Amino acid sequence: MLRRTGSITPAAPLPDFGLPRLARRHVVAGRILTGLAALLVLFALLAPDDLTAFSAEALVRVPVEGLLVAAFVLVLPPRPRRVLAVAVGLVLGLLVVLKALDTGFYATLEKPFDPIYDWSFFHAGVEFLAGQIGDAAAVAVLVGAGLLAVAVVVLMVLAMLRLSRVAAGRRTGATRVLAVLGVIWIVCSVFGVEVAPGQPVAAQSAAALAYGDLRQVGADLRDQRPFGEVAAEDAFRATPGPQLLTGLRGKNVVLTFVESYGRIALDDPGFAPKIGATLDAGTAELRAAGIGARSAFLSSSTFGGGSWLAHSTVQSGMWIDNQQRYNDLLGSDRLTLGGAFQRAGWRTVWDVPAHTKDWPEGQRFYHPDGYYDAHHVGYQGPGFAYATMPDQFTLSVLQRTELAKASPQRPVMAEVDLVSSHAPWSPRPWLVDWNQVGDGSVFGPMPAAGEAPESVWKDPAKIRDAYRDATDYSLKTLISFVQHYGGDDLVLVFLGDHQPPVVTPQGAVHDVPITIVAKDPKVLDRISGWGWTDGLHPAAQAPVWKMDSFRDRFLTAFAR
């Protein structure tokens, strides 16, 4: 018989299915995720807009923006707190994308990304990329970049939501940490404490970047009206044709832009020996043929890219350093160098082999009498990476179709854009006999004999060598052209458009060489007071003019 005792016998303990271990793993994983979220947010707040200058020390600083957001998170109720976290995450994600864009622009154009004017560079960049890896691969890269940007923004939002939730769940501890960090920020700000040179502990870089971008946007918007006023202020606007360029009557004038021919080609120890020797030898050869030259430097309105900005600056005598100014210029009636020659009786020609699409807005503005792009010169040879055709073919076509047919009563003024020295600089052509150029098929085997761009661009040393050799080819082509076709009636003005991308260090000057070549000594006598160096090779101390000053100086010198 069972006796009731009023107590319940304890049941056997439940088996341990590993729940405590799983819980510990969950806690550890949560802490890791929280730490990664904190690092991601710190990176967004503290990384410089030129990420090549980023260092690990930057992450041990205290961002004032983070302190302010944390304070709001701790005092807001749940729903407003989540709204704030999402909003801040979106802003930080966009900030990271902007910093990445700035990094790319600093590396290639020596400037931060301008959210108002710099979108046009993406179109040029896509065309360049497609030329190297093909249209399909370029589209894949663009899609990948877009997905990565979206992923960055989404991850930043998730990181902020997690950090705000953790801080609210541990409000007392978070408040104490915030108070300590706030004191540290104030003390370090007062005494200027730095973790590294130029990296203060009391950081406010994100706010400074945002403020700087807003100021830039405001400056861009304010810049439009003064541009129109300056465009109308032109000393040569109403000058009659008979009074223009009297010192060049009967001369064929060829204004030639050599892509990426920057001062670094003459100053850098890796480039200068070969480029300098080519210019010095060319000076001696031309001098033996009775042809003289004078050289100096212009400070370009662009850097590493945006050739059209430099071309229009030289042509218009205005400082065209962004796309909006360029667009405004094309919509104006500003007198250009080409327009002055046309008014004075020259036949004007634009030879632009890099143009693979119609350019109606440019033709309306410059209104040349002749226009040659990639599709209207009868080229039957191969392309060379970016370059649609070799420089020698471009100049040969100009000679056959225009210069050889010109007369003293109707000379030719041509702008010619040479692109063999455009990145990626490989493969590249070599000079052939001018009588063999023909339709360009003679260049057929040359690309296969060179190194593919994707191979060259894996090695920084190869990139530098490729730039040097491509620029050397363009200069030798010009010198050979003058030797072969230069007579009393030819005046050649050749210059760089900007410093080359990638191989030019950040902080370098924007100078490009410029040279005027002529056999008739009276032409060079007109510029004897300019102080330019004798020959094709400008001396280190040669004058440096702003690029927008050249038009007026040139028109003045040859109007007397």
C-alpha positions in Angstrom: 0.0 0.0 0.0 1.3 3.3 -1.1 1.6 6.0 1.5 1.0 9.6 0.4 3.7 12.0 1.7 2.4 15.2 0.0 5.6 15.7 -2.0 6.4 15.1 -5.6 9.4 13.0 -6.5 11.7 14.9 -8.8 11.7 13.8 -12.4 14.9 12.8 -14.0 16.8 15.7 -15.6 16.1 16.4 -19.3 18.9 15.5 -21.7 21.3 18.3 -22.7 20.8 18.8 -26.4 23.5 21.4 -26.6 21.3 24.4 -26.0 23.8 26.2 -23.7 26.6 25.8 -26.3 24.3 27.1 -29.1 23.4 30.0 -26.9 27.0 30.8 -26.4 27.7 30.6 -30.1 24.7 32.9 -30.7 26.1 35.5 -28.2 29.6 35.3 -29.8 28.2 35.7 -33.3 26.1 38.6 -32.2 29.1 40.3 -30.7 31.1 39.7 -33.8 28.3 41.2 -36.0 28.1 44.2 -33.6 31.8 44.7 -33.9 31.8 44.5 -37.7 28.9 47.0 -37.7 30.8 49.4 -35.6 33.9 49.1 -37.8 31.8 49.7 -40.9 30.2 52.8 -39.4 33.6 54.1 -38.2 35.1 53.5 -41.7 32.3 55.5 -43.2 32.8 58.4 -40.8 36.6 58.4 -40.6 38.0 57.2 -43.9 39.4 60.1 -46.0 37.8 60.9 -49.4 41.1 59.8 -51.0 41.2 56.2 -49.7 44.8 55.8 -50.8 45.7 58.0 -47.8 43.7 55.8 -45.4 45.6 54.2 -42.5 44.6 51.9 -39.6 45.3 54.8 -37.1 42.3 56.6 -38.5 39.9 54.1 -36.9 41.0 54.9 -33.4 39.8 58.5 -33.6 36.5 59.7 -32.2 34.0 61.1 -34.8 31.8 63.9 -33.5 29.1 62.9 -35.9 29.0 59.4 -34.2 28.7 60.9 -30.8 25.7 63.1 -31.8 23.9 60.3 -33.5 24.5 58.0 -30.5 23.0 60.7 -28.2 19.8 60.8 -30.2 19.6 57.0 -30.3 19.7 56.9 -26.5 16.9 59.4 -25.9 14.5 58.6 -28.7 11.6 56.1 -28.4 11.8 52.9 -30.5 10.0 54.0 -33.7 11.8 57.3 -34.2 15.0 55.6 -33.2 14.6 53.1 -36.1 13.8 55.9 -38.5 16.9 57.8 -37.4 19.0 54.6 -37.8 17.7 54.0 -41.3 18.2 57.7 -42.3 21.8 57.8 -40.9 22.6 54.5 -42.6 21.5 55.8 -46.0 23.5 58.9 -45.6 26.6 57.0 -44.5 26.2 54.5 -47.4 26.0 57.3 -49.9 29.0 59.0 -48.2 31.1 55.8 -48.7 30.1 55.7 -52.4 31.0 59.4 -52.7 34.4 58.8 -51.1 35.0 55.9 -53.5 34.2 58.2 -56.4 36.5 60.9 -55.0 39.3 58.3 -54.8 38.9 57.5 -58.4 38.8 61.1 -59.5 41.8 62.0 -57.3 43.8 59.1 -58.9 43.0 60.1 -62.5 41.9 63.8 -62.6 43.6 65.2 -59.4 40.3 66.5 -58.1 37.3 65.2 -56.1 34.1 64.2 -57.8 31.9 67.1 -58.5 28.2 65.9 -58.1 27.0 68.7 -60.5 29.4 68.7 -63.4 31.4 65.5 -63.4 28.9 63.0 -64.7 30.1 63.4 -68.2 33.4 61.7 -67.3 31.5 58.5 -66.7 30.4 58.3 -70.3 34.0 58.8 -71.4 35.2 56.2 -68.9 32.6 53.7 -70.1 33.6 54.2 -73.7 37.3 53.8 -72.7 36.5 50.6 -70.7 34.5 49.1 -73.6 37.3 49.7 -75.9 39.6 47.7 -73.7 37.5 44.8 -72.6 34.5 44.8 -75.0 30.9 46.1 -74.6 29.6 43.0 -72.8 32.4 43.0 -70.2 32.0 46.7 -69.7 28.3 46.3 -69.1 29.1 43.5 -66.6 31.5 45.8 -64.8 29.0 48.6 -64.6 26.3 46.3 -63.3 28.7 44.9 -60.7 29.7 48.4 -59.6 26.0 49.4 -59.3 25.2 46.3 -57.2 28.2 46.9 -55.0 27.1 50.5 -54.4 23.6 49.3 -53.4 25.1 46.6 -51.2 27.2 49.2 -49.4 24.1 51.3 -48.7 22.0 48.3 -47.5 24.8 47.1 -45.2 25.3 50.5 -43.7 21.5 50.7 -42.9 21.6 47.2 -41.3 24.7 48.2 -39.3 23.1 51.3 -38.0 19.9 49.4 -37.0 22.0 46.8 -35.2 24.1 49.4 -33.3 21.0 51.4 -32.3 19.2 48.3 -31.0 22.3 47.2 -29.0 22.8 50.7 -27.5 19.1 51.0 -26.6 19.2 47.6 -25.0 22.2 48.5 -22.8 21.2 52.1 -22.2 23.1 52.6 -19.0 26.4 51.3 -20.2 26.1 53.0 -23.6 25.4 56.3 -21.8 28.6 56.0 -19.8 30.7 55.1 -22.8 29.2 58.1 -24.7 30.0 60.4 -21.8 33.6 59.2 -21.7 34.1 59.5 -25.4 32.5 63.0 -25.3 35.0 64.2 -22.7 37.9 62.6 -24.7 36.7 64.4 -27.9 36.4 67.8 -26.2 39.9 67.5 -24.5 41.6 66.3 -27.6 39.9 69.0 -29.7 41.1 71.7 -27.3 44.7 70.5 -27.2 44.9 69.4 -30.9 45.8 65.8 -30.1 46.6 63.7 -33.2 47.0 59.9 -33.7 49.1 60.7 -36.8 50.1 63.8 -38.6 46.9 65.4 -40.0 44.6 62.9 -38.2 43.2 64.5 -35.1 41.7 62.3 -32.4 38.7 64.7 -32.3 37.5 63.9 -35.8 34.8 65.7 -37.8 35.8 64.7 -41.3 32.4 63.4 -42.4 30.8 66.7 -41.6 33.6 68.6 -43.3 33.3 66.5 -46.4 29.5 67.0 -46.6 29.9 70.7 -46.0 32.6 70.9 -48.7 30.3 69.1 -51.2 27.4 71.4 -50.4 29.7 74.4 -50.8 30.9 73.0 -54.2 27.3 72.5 -55.4 26.5 76.1 -54.4 29.6 77.4 -56.1 28.7 75.4 -59.2 25.2 76.8 -59.3 26.5 80.4 -58.8 29.1 79.9 -61.5 26.7 79.8 -64.4 25.7 83.5 -64.6 29.3 85.0 -64.4 30.4 82.6 -67.2 27.9 84.1 -69.6 29.0 87.6 -68.7 32.7 86.7 -69.3 31.9 85.0 -72.6 30.5 88.3 -73.9 33.6 90.2 -72.9 35.9 89.6 -75.8 38.4 92.0 -77.2 38.3 90.3 -80.6 34.6 89.7 -80.8 33.9 92.4 -83.4 37.3 92.6 -85.1 36.9 92.5 -88.9 38.4 89.6 -90.8 41.0 91.7 -92.7 42.5 92.8 -89.3 42.8 89.3 -87.9 45.9 87.1 -88.3 47.6 89.3 -90.8 51.0 87.9 -89.9 49.9 84.4 -91.0 48.4 85.3 -94.4 48.9 82.4 -96.9 50.0 79.9 -94.2 48.5 76.6 -93.4 48.1 76.5 -89.6 47.8 73.1 -87.9 46.8 73.3 -84.2 47.6 69.8 -82.9 46.7 68.4 -79.5 48.9 65.5 -78.4 46.9 63.4 -76.0 48.4 63.2 -72.4 51.6 65.0 -73.4 52.2 66.5 -70.0 55.1 68.1 -68.3 55.9 64.9 -66.5 57.1 63.5 -69.9 60.0 66.1 -69.7 60.6 66.1 -65.9 60.2 62.5 -64.7 63.5 60.6 -64.7 61.8 57.5 -66.2 60.4 59.5 -69.2 62.7 62.5 -69.7 65.8 60.8 -71.2 63.9 59.2 -74.1 61.4 62.0 -74.7 64.0 64.7 -74.3 66.4 63.0 -76.7 63.6 62.8 -79.3 62.8 66.5 -79.0 66.5 67.5 -79.1 67.2 65.3 -82.1 64.1 66.7 -83.8 65.2 70.2 -83.1 68.6 69.5 -84.8 67.0 67.8 -87.8 64.5 70.6 -88.3 67.1 73.2 -87.9 69.2 71.6 -90.6 66.2 71.8 -92.9 65.8 75.5 -92.1 62.8 75.0 -89.8 62.7 76.7 -86.4 60.7 76.2 -83.2 59.9 77.9 -79.9 58.5 76.1 -76.8 57.1 76.8 -73.4 54.3 75.5 -71.1 50.6 76.1 -70.6 48.8 75.3 -67.3 45.9 73.1 -68.4 42.3 73.5 -67.3 42.1 69.8 -66.7 44.2 66.9 -65.4 44.4 63.2 -66.3 41.4 63.4 -68.6 38.7 65.6 -70.0 40.6 66.5 -73.2 37.6 68.4 -74.6 37.9 70.9 -71.7 41.5 71.7 -72.6 40.7 71.9 -76.4 37.9 74.3 -75.8 39.9 76.4 -73.3 42.6 77.0 -76.0 40.1 77.6 -78.7 37.9 80.0 -76.7 40.3 81.8 -74.5 38.1 81.0 -71.5 38.8 78.8 -68.5 36.7 75.7 -69.3 37.3 73.3 -66.3 34.0 71.6 -65.9 31.2 70.1 -68.0 28.7 72.9 -67.3 31.1 75.6 -68.6 31.8 73.4 -71.6 28.0 73.0 -72.3 27.5 76.8 -71.8 30.4 77.5 -74.2 28.9 75.3 -76.9 25.6 77.1 -76.6 27.3 80.6 -77.0 28.6 82.6 -79.9 32.1 83.0 -78.4 34.8 83.6 -81.1 37.3 80.8 -81.2 40.7 80.5 -82.8 39.1 78.5 -85.6 36.4 81.1 -85.9 39.0 83.9 -86.1 40.8 82.1 -88.9 37.5 81.4 -90.7 36.6 85.1 -90.5 40.0 86.1 -91.9 39.5 83.8 -94.9 41.0 80.4 -94.0 39.2 77.1 -94.6 38.8 75.6 -91.2 39.0 71.8 -90.6 38.4 69.6 -87.5 40.2 66.3 -87.6 39.0 64.3 -84.6 39.8 60.5 -85.0 38.5 59.7 -81.5 35.0 60.8 -82.4 33.1 57.6 -83.2 29.6 59.2 -82.8 28.0 62.3 -84.3 28.9 65.6 -82.6 26.2 68.1 -83.8 26.6 70.4 -80.9 30.3 70.8 -81.5 29.9 71.3 -85.2 27.2 74.0 -84.6 29.6 75.9 -82.3 32.9 75.6 -84.2 31.1 75.4 -87.6 34.2 74.1 -89.5 34.3 73.9 -93.2 35.6 70.4 -93.1 35.0 67.7 -90.5 36.8 64.3 -90.2 35.9 61.8 -87.6 36.6 58.1 -87.2 34.1 57.2 -89.9 34.9 59.7 -92.6 38.6 59.2 -93.4 38.5 55.8 -95.2 40.6 54.1 -92.7 41.0 50.3 -93.4 43.5 49.4 -90.8 43.2 48.1 -87.2 42.5 49.9 -84.0 45.0 50.3 -81.3 43.2 49.9 -78.0 41.6 53.4 -77.5 43.1 54.9 -80.6 40.9 54.3 -83.7 43.8 54.9 -86.0 47.6 55.8 -85.8 48.6 59.4 -85.6 50.5 59.0 -88.8 47.4 58.1 -90.7 45.5 61.0 -89.2 48.2 63.5 -90.4 48.6 61.7 -93.8 44.8 62.1 -94.5 45.0 65.8 -93.5 47.9 66.3 -95.9 46.2 64.5 -98.8 42.7 65.9 -98.4 43.3 69.4 -97.2 46.9 70.8 -97.0 47.9 69.6 -100.4 44.9 71.3 -102.0 45.2 74.6 -100.1 46.3 77.8 -101.8 47.7 81.1 -100.6 44.3 82.7 -101.3 42.5 80.0 -99.3 44.8 78.4 -96.8 43.8 75.8 -94.2 43.5 76.1 -90.5 43.0 72.7 -88.8 42.6 71.4 -85.3 44.0 67.9 -85.2 43.6 65.6 -82.1 46.2 62.9 -82.0 45.2 59.9 -79.9 48.0 57.3 -80.2 49.3 58.6 -76.8 45.9 58.0 -75.1 45.8 55.4 -72.3 46.2 52.4 -72.2 49.2 53.2 -74.5 49.5 49.6 -75.7 49.6 48.2 -78.3 50.9 51.0 -80.4 52.0 51.5 -84.0 55.4 52.5 -85.4 56.3 54.8 -88.2 56.2 53.7 -91.8 57.2 55.5 -95.0 54.7 58.3 -95.6 54.2 57.1 -99.2 53.1 53.7 -97.9 50.4 54.9 -95.4 47.6 54.7 -98.0 44.3 53.5 -96.5 46.0 52.3 -93.3 46.0 48.6 -94.1 49.8 48.8 -93.8 49.3 49.0 -90.0 47.4 45.7 -90.0 50.1 43.5 -88.3 51.1 46.0 -85.7 48.6 45.4 -82.9 49.4 41.7 -82.7 53.1 42.6 -82.3 52.4 44.7 -79.2 51.4 43.7 -75.7 47.7 43.6 -74.8 46.5 46.4 -72.4 45.3 43.9 -69.8 48.8 42.5 -69.6 50.5 45.9 -69.5 48.2 47.3 -66.8 49.0 44.5 -64.3 52.5 45.9 -63.9 53.1 49.6 -62.9 56.5 49.6 -64.5 55.1 48.4 -67.8 52.4 51.1 -67.6 55.1 53.8 -67.3 57.1 52.3 -70.1 54.0 52.2 -72.3 53.2 55.8 -71.7 56.7 56.9 -72.5 56.9 54.9 -75.7 53.4 56.0 -76.9 54.2 59.6 -76.3 57.5 59.2 -78.0 55.7 57.7 -81.1 53.4 60.7 -81.3 56.2 63.2 -81.1 58.3 61.4 -83.6 55.3 61.3 -85.9 54.9 65.1 -85.7 58.6 65.7 -86.3 58.6 63.3 -89.3 55.5 65.0 -90.7 57.1 68.4 -90.6 60.3 67.0 -92.1 58.4 65.4 -95.0 55.7 68.0 -95.7 56.9 71.2 -94.0 57.5 74.2 -96.3 57.3 77.9 -96.1 53.6 77.7 -95.9 53.2 75.4 -92.9 52.9 76.6 -89.3 52.5 73.8 -86.7 51.3 74.5 -83.2 51.4 71.4 -81.0 50.7 71.0 -77.3 49.5 68.6 -74.7 46.0 68.6 -73.4 46.7 67.5 -69.9 49.0 65.5 -67.7 48.6 61.7 -68.1 46.5 59.7 -65.7 47.9 57.0 -63.4 51.6 57.7 -64.1 51.4 61.3 -62.8 51.6 61.6 -59.0 49.0 63.5 -57.1 49.8 67.1 -56.4 51.8 67.5 -59.7 51.4 70.7 -61.7 48.9 70.9 -64.5 51.5 72.1 -67.0 51.7 70.8 -70.6 54.3 71.7 -73.2 53.5 73.8 -76.2 55.6 74.4 -79.3 55.2 76.6 -82.5 57.1 75.3 -85.5 57.6 77.3 -88.7 60.1 77.5 -91.6 59.4 81.2 -92.4 61.5 83.1 -89.8 59.0 86.0 -89.9 56.5 83.8 -88.1 58.8 83.1 -85.1 59.9 86.7 -85.1 56.3 87.6 -84.2 56.7 85.8 -80.9 60.3 86.7 -80.1 59.1 88.7 -77.1 57.4 85.8 -75.5 60.6 84.4 -73.9 60.0 80.9 -75.1 62.8 78.3 -75.4 64.5 77.9 -78.8 63.6 74.4 -80.2 61.1 71.7 -79.5 62.2 71.0 -75.9 61.1 73.7 -73.5 63.6 74.5 -70.8 62.6 73.9 -67.1 62.5 77.7 -66.6 60.4 78.4 -69.7 57.4 80.6 -69.2 54.2 79.0 -67.9 50.9 80.6 -69.1 47.4 79.8 -68.1 45.9 77.9 -71.0 43.0 80.3 -71.5 45.5 83.2 -72.1 46.9 81.6 -75.3 44.1 82.6 -77.7 44.4 86.3 -77.0 48.2 86.3 -77.0 48.3 84.4 -80.3 45.7 86.7 -82.0 47.6 89.8 -80.7 51.0 88.6 -81.9 49.8 87.8 -85.4 47.5 90.8 -85.9 50.2 93.4 -86.1 
